[in-house]
Amino acid sequence: DAGVIQSPRHEVTEMGQEVTLRCKPISGHNSLFWYRQTMMRGLELLIYFNNNVPIDDSGMPEDRFSAKMPNASFSTLKIQPSEPRDSAVYFCASSLGPNTGELFFGEGSRLTVL
Amino acid sequence: GENVEQHPSTLSVQEGDSAVIKCTYSDSASNYFPWYKQELGKRPQLIIDIRSNVGEKKDQRIAVTLNKTAKHFSLHITETQPEDSAVYFCAAKGPEGAQKLVFGQGTRLTINP
């Protein structure tokens, strides 16, 4: 398997623009996670899905952030409108299921909002 | 919710020496404790994990110890090598059904040749 695939790898945009980050989990994995990484706050869990259903979105910073998982092989994280403080590396990760331990991370999407 | 504290934030050791990173957690119900290594510009990758029914686990030069009573766990790296230089994250996860993996702030380990 190719692992968790994220796109784009790098995104530079201007404040106020919409940003969409994409993720393809490992085939057969039933749980998907979106994390945000910054120097100040480390790795923060934003939201996670089990079997395409959002389970916990308490980490989503505010209404400007939304995430969807329309099917088992695709998820999006959208920021609208984007702000400079949203600049971070966004990681998608997947795992086999709710009670399996290891998370497999994608390479991340580095977002810069000017 | 769970809170994980990790220290030190930076650690520099001479090649060949040992390195120890420590974490504490707040939720006594947590039962899974992984460690991830993140090289510069790369993704975090699992290097070792331990569950609450085990006190110590070893894999070649790395080992993890868990003290459930004190709610702390540690990563030990022996005979350090330059390729061990990276940021290391500890994490904790709650009991069955709890999927949230909460990470510590990370430790930047530098191995000096």
Interface residues (C-beta under 8 A of the other chain):
Chain A: S31 F33 G42 L43 L45 Y48 N50 I55 D56 F91 P98 N99 G101 E102 L103 F105 G106 E107 G108
Chain B: Y32 P34 K42 R43 P44 Q45 L46 D49 R51 F89 K93 E96 G97 Q99 K100 L101 V102 F103 G104 Q105 G106
